[in-house]
Amino acid sequence: MCKECGCHVKNHQERSSKEEVNLFKRILEKNDYQAEENRRHFEEHGVFAINLMSSPGAGKTSLLEKTIDLLKDLKIGVIEGDLETDKDAQRIRAKGAPAVQITTGSACHLDAFMVHKGIHELPLEDLDLVFIENVGNLVCPASYDVGAHCNVVLLSVVEGDDKPEKYPVIFKKAQLMVITKIDLLPLTDFDLDRAITSARKINPHIDAIKLSSKTGEGIEDWLDYLRFKVKVYKKSLA
């Protein structure tokens, strides 16, 4: 958790001063205002935005690469968030999609202001769908609205099926849980049904998709989900 964003205040309010708590509330209020501006900007261009969250190594960038390869009927752009380097953005650009890298330094998540900067570096007029690949973290990204229309959380089978109950906030705020790396199931004791049941205890409305970016198993379910969300969104703007 980073001191710059106020996460230490949010998670330790009982030990924080009143001034620190009030400061954090003001930070969130300003962030939420900017998030609404971001959404309006996406909507002006008819672009559907997805906030993609997970722990490090869950497979966000690999899933995006596979999506860009296969989802040719939608034009995709990506805003990449990482503490350092632009390696993920390079991987996305190598697939032929525009990508903007946001390096956060010590901040453990993207916020609406960082995403706003990325929005203005993407050719929104040429896009249907923008992924905001958040910093790898199962805690802080859930607290910051970045202006997306949909929150998606990835959970890889190598992380364990107990993560929804251990990190409930991020699963509570997500509309979809994508269980990744299912090709590795035989090598783990991950229980798919238990993971989905745990997530739905926290968020009864969360959808779930199981897939492997490596083998392609389940990928078509993911692509169909994206097509459906974009179609419904564009229809709502008409």
BAMARLO-587167 format. One record per residue (C-alpha): x, y, z. Coordinates in Angstrom, 3 decimals. Each point is the difference from the previous one (the first is absolute). Layout:
<pts>
{{X, Y, Z}};
...
</pts>
This chain:
<pts>
{{0.000, 0.000, 0.000}};
{{1.311, 3.448, -0.854}};
{{0.109, 3.070, 2.191}};
{{-0.356, 2.244, -3.046}};
{{-3.578, -1.087, -0.704}};
{{-1.315, -0.170, 3.554}};
{{-0.435, -3.778, 0.095}};
{{1.715, -0.136, 3.393}};
{{-2.649, 2.381, 1.332}};
{{-2.913, -1.968, -1.466}};
{{1.212, -3.288, 1.434}};
{{1.076, 1.334, 3.388}};
{{-2.579, 2.667, 0.769}};
{{-0.168, -0.971, 3.651}};
{{3.657, 1.072, 0.339}};
{{-0.145, 2.952, -2.380}};
{{-0.556, 3.602, 0.936}};
{{-3.229, 1.760, -0.878}};
{{1.973, 2.209, -2.379}};
{{1.375, -3.013, -1.885}};
{{-3.445, -1.571, -0.316}};
{{-1.495, 3.257, -1.272}};
{{2.851, 0.370, -2.470}};
{{-0.621, -3.495, -1.345}};
{{-3.705, 0.734, -0.374}};
{{0.839, 3.110, -2.024}};
{{2.365, -2.048, -2.183}};
{{-2.778, -2.499, -0.733}};
{{-2.533, 2.749, -0.728}};
{{2.331, 1.626, -2.529}};
{{0.792, -3.384, -1.510}};
{{-3.703, -0.872, -0.353}};
{{-0.697, 3.315, -1.737}};
{{2.812, -0.672, -2.482}};
{{-1.253, -3.565, -0.505}};
{{-3.384, 1.349, -1.099}};
{{1.765, 2.317, -2.415}};
{{1.936, -2.980, -1.375}};
{{-3.221, -1.949, -0.537}};
{{-1.585, 2.939, -1.809}};
{{3.056, 0.240, -2.223}};
{{-0.231, -3.689, -0.888}};
{{-3.715, 0.355, -0.661}};
{{0.502, 2.984, -2.312}};
{{2.020, -2.335, -2.206}};
{{-2.217, -3.077, 0.461}};
{{2.814, -1.895, 1.724}};
{{-0.666, -2.692, 2.612}};
{{2.675, -0.060, 2.740}};
{{0.966, -2.949, 2.192}};
{{2.110, 0.249, 3.147}};
{{2.080, -3.196, 0.117}};
{{1.280, -0.857, 3.491}};
{{1.941, -2.883, 1.527}};
{{3.029, -0.923, 2.055}};
{{3.383, 0.068, -1.806}};
{{0.448, -2.922, -2.374}};
{{-3.671, -0.974, -0.317}};
{{0.218, 0.401, -3.772}};
{{-1.544, 3.382, -0.819}};
{{2.389, 0.871, -2.819}};
{{-0.030, -3.520, -1.439}};
{{-3.797, 0.090, -0.084}};
{{0.065, 3.364, -1.756}};
{{2.458, -1.304, -2.604}};
{{-2.260, -2.975, -0.709}};
{{-3.048, 2.271, -0.129}};
{{1.607, 2.347, -2.521}};
{{1.023, -2.971, -2.142}};
{{-3.512, -1.473, -0.127}};
{{-2.491, 2.835, 0.436}};
{{0.369, 1.517, -3.449}};
{{-3.551, 1.391, -0.133}};
{{0.765, 2.567, 2.716}};
{{2.719, 2.652, 0.005}};
{{1.917, -0.166, 3.271}};
{{2.244, 2.419, 1.869}};
{{1.780, -0.467, 3.321}};
{{1.096, 2.225, 2.865}};
{{2.744, -1.853, 1.869}};
{{0.796, 0.626, 3.664}};
{{3.270, -1.113, 1.599}};
{{2.359, 1.309, 2.645}};
{{2.886, 0.051, -2.491}};
{{0.885, -0.893, -3.641}};
{{-2.169, -0.044, -3.118}};
{{0.455, -3.713, -0.726}};
{{-3.728, -0.795, 0.059}};
{{-0.821, 2.887, -2.323}};
{{2.679, -1.248, -2.394}};
{{-1.631, -3.448, -0.020}};
{{-3.383, 1.529, -0.830}};
{{1.385, 2.199, -2.775}};
{{1.733, -3.038, -1.477}};
{{-3.499, -1.460, -0.492}};
{{-0.997, 3.054, -2.017}};
{{-2.147, 1.774, 2.609}};
{{0.668, 3.530, 1.304}};
{{1.251, 0.025, 3.584}};
{{0.930, 2.723, 2.465}};
{{2.294, -0.806, 2.918}};
{{-0.653, 1.696, 3.347}};
{{2.860, -0.483, 2.468}};
{{-1.176, 0.668, 3.533}};
{{3.338, -0.006, 1.827}};
{{-0.850, -1.164, 3.525}};
{{-3.789, 0.246, -0.355}};
{{-1.679, -3.404, 0.279}};
{{-2.872, 0.681, -2.408}};
{{-1.230, 2.220, -2.800}};
{{-2.297, 2.892, 0.841}};
{{-2.397, 2.001, -2.157}};
{{2.519, 2.781, -0.613}};
{{2.616, -2.417, -1.347}};
{{-2.600, -1.613, -2.242}};
{{-1.122, 3.437, -1.205}};
{{3.514, 0.604, -1.277}};
{{-0.032, -3.345, -1.805}};
{{-3.389, 0.693, -1.578}};
{{1.374, 3.037, -1.805}};
{{2.860, -2.026, -1.457}};
{{-2.272, -2.613, -1.566}};
{{-1.804, 0.388, -3.365}};
{{-3.447, -0.407, 1.583}};
{{-1.753, 0.965, -3.225}};
{{1.325, -3.224, -1.535}};
{{-0.761, -2.334, 2.939}};
{{-2.922, -2.057, 1.296}};
{{1.538, -1.401, 3.168}};
{{2.681, 1.237, 2.403}};
{{1.573, -2.195, 2.658}};
{{1.508, 1.713, 3.031}};
{{2.543, -2.508, 1.275}};
{{0.406, 0.990, 3.621}};
{{3.090, -0.499, 2.141}};
{{0.342, -3.569, 1.289}};
{{-1.592, 0.181, 3.451}};
{{-3.102, -1.564, 1.567}};
{{-0.552, 2.805, 2.512}};
{{0.351, 3.647, -1.012}};
{{-1.285, 0.014, -3.609}};
{{-3.464, -0.913, 1.286}};
{{-0.234, 3.276, 1.938}};
{{0.515, 2.309, -2.968}};
{{-2.555, 0.551, -2.724}};
{{1.975, 0.596, -3.203}};
{{-2.952, 0.807, -2.236}};
{{-0.576, -3.447, -1.491}};
{{-3.433, -1.454, -0.730}};
{{0.851, -3.481, 1.253}};
{{2.399, -1.480, 2.565}};
{{1.554, -3.389, -0.743}};
{{2.189, -1.871, 2.482}};
{{2.314, -2.843, -1.028}};
{{0.808, -2.879, 2.323}};
{{2.559, -2.568, -1.119}};
{{-0.215, -3.590, 1.209}};
{{3.535, 0.200, 1.398}};
{{-1.131, 2.658, 2.493}};
{{-2.473, -2.217, 1.858}};
{{-3.783, -0.127, 0.103}};
{{-0.163, 1.856, 3.345}};
{{0.859, 3.419, -1.429}};
{{-3.588, 1.320, -0.375}};
{{-0.603, -0.301, 3.732}};
{{3.482, 1.255, 0.918}};
{{-0.247, 3.044, -2.289}};
{{-3.757, 0.647, -0.067}};
{{-0.136, 3.653, -1.080}};
{{1.396, -0.522, -3.486}};
{{-2.380, -2.919, -0.657}};
{{-2.943, 1.957, 1.413}};
{{0.627, 2.838, -2.465}};
{{0.529, -2.215, -3.055}};
{{-2.690, -0.973, -2.476}};
{{2.060, -2.930, -1.291}};
{{2.569, -2.394, 1.434}};
{{2.259, -1.656, -2.566}};
{{1.734, -3.123, 1.311}};
{{3.218, -0.268, -2.003}};
{{2.671, -2.620, -0.688}};
{{-2.471, -2.895, 0.240}};
{{2.476, -2.089, -2.015}};
{{1.939, -0.211, 3.292}};
{{-2.920, -1.427, 1.995}};
{{1.476, -3.528, 0.088}};
{{3.053, 1.428, 1.754}};
{{-1.950, 1.806, 2.736}};
{{-2.699, -0.697, 2.580}};
{{-2.071, 2.941, -1.275}};
{{-3.724, -0.759, 0.099}};
{{-1.921, 1.913, -2.689}};
{{-3.395, -0.430, 1.638}};
{{1.336, 1.079, 3.381}};
{{1.569, 3.144, -1.471}};
{{-3.214, 0.991, -1.785}};
{{-2.136, -0.762, 3.067}};
{{2.328, 2.102, 2.165}};
{{-0.157, 2.916, -2.426}};
{{-3.805, -0.167, -0.114}};
{{-0.235, 0.048, 3.790}};
{{1.595, 3.426, -0.216}};
{{-1.666, 1.099, -3.238}};
{{-3.070, -2.047, -0.991}};
{{-0.155, 1.703, -3.403}};
{{3.566, -0.654, -1.128}};
{{0.381, -1.966, -3.231}};
{{2.804, -2.537, -0.424}};
{{1.995, -1.217, -2.996}};
{{2.682, -2.694, 0.057}};
{{2.727, 0.108, -2.632}};
{{3.586, -0.569, -1.035}};
{{1.755, 2.610, -2.130}};
{{2.634, -2.606, -0.808}};
{{-2.239, -2.778, -1.353}};
{{-2.988, 2.129, -0.995}};
{{-2.442, -2.010, 2.097}};
{{-2.893, 2.219, 1.081}};
{{1.228, 2.977, -2.033}};
{{-3.109, 0.060, -2.182}};
{{-2.153, 0.513, 3.112}};
{{2.111, 3.056, 0.818}};
{{-0.258, 1.374, -3.526}};
{{-3.770, -0.505, -0.032}};
{{-0.242, 1.844, 3.315}};
{{1.912, 2.952, -1.444}};
{{-2.098, 0.078, -3.172}};
{{-3.198, -0.061, 2.054}};
{{1.116, 2.784, 2.370}};
{{1.097, 2.258, -2.851}};
{{-3.188, -0.660, -1.969}};
{{-2.266, 0.825, 2.961}};
{{2.065, 3.080, 0.822}};
{{-0.095, 1.401, -3.531}};
{{-3.729, -0.661, -0.191}};
{{-0.485, 1.993, 3.220}};
{{1.755, 2.982, -1.586}};
{{-2.122, -0.031, -3.158}};
</pts>
